[in-house]
Amino acid sequence: MESISLLLGEALSPYQVTLTPCGAHGECLVTLRNGSGAIAVEREFNQAQLSDKRQLTDVVDGLHRDVLIAEGRLEPCVIAALRNAAGDKQPLVV
């Protein structure tokens, strides 16, 4: 788990990444804090998503997108395009 935390920390720098075990099935809460310590993004993932290299890449991409949305750096038209591209997948929460 520590190596995953280090990888996420490097990939999502300058945000401080914290992994906290939660849930009965090995889920982990991933928290990203900005430079002032405020929570920028907080998401729950299952252990398989964090253990598989390909899925971990998707997790990082999703967290990066969520940070951009949370900070208002992603335009609404891009959010709409992402929703459209996601199709029947889970909707974006803004």
N, C-alpha and C positions, 0 to 999 in steps of 0.2 A: 504494500500500500504506500510505503514511503517513496518508492521509486516512481510510482504513478503521480504522487503529489509533486515530486521534483519535476517530472516531465510537464505536467500541467502548469506549474509555476514558470518554467522556461517559456512555454508556448504562449502563455497569457500575460507575460510581463508587460507593463509594470504593476499589474494587479497582484495582490497577495492571495494565494489560493489555499483554502483549508478544506480538507476532506474529513467528514465526520460520519462514522458508521451510524446507520439508522434503519429501522424496519426489521422485520422478522426474517427476511429472505436475503440478507446481505446487501441491501441498498446502501448507497453512500450519498450524503448531502455535500454538494460542492458549492463552496461560498467564495465569491470573488469580492475583495475589498479594494477600494481605491486608495490613493496615497494618504487621504485624511482618515482612513479606517472605516469609512461608511460602506455598507454593503451595496455593491453595484448590481450583482446578480447572484441568485441562489437557486440551484436546481438539484433535483434528486435523480440519480442514475443507478441502474443495477450493476452488480459487480462484473457481469459479462461485458458490459459496454466499456468498462474501464480496463479490463484485462486483455481484450482483443485489440491488436494494433490498428486494424482498419476501423473498428468501431470507436476507438479512442480518438482517431483523427476526426471522425464525425462529431464526437463530443466537443472537441476543441473548436471546430468550425461553428457549431451551434452556440457555444458559449461566447465566442468572439462576436457573432451576429447579435446575440442578446445584449452584449455590452454596448454595441453600436446603437441599438434601438433604445436601451435605457438612457444613454447619454444624449440621445437626439441627433446622433451623427448619421443615421440611416434615414433617407428620405421616404416619405409615405408611399411614393410610387414604387420604390424598391420593395417595401414591405408587401404591397399588393402583388407584385410580381412573384415574390417568394411564396406567398399564399397560393397563388395560381399554380406555380410549379409543384408545390407540395401535393396538390390534388386531394386525394382522400386521406392523406397523412394527417397527423395531429396538427391542429391550427396553431398559428403563432399567437402567443399571448403578449400583448403590448401593454 
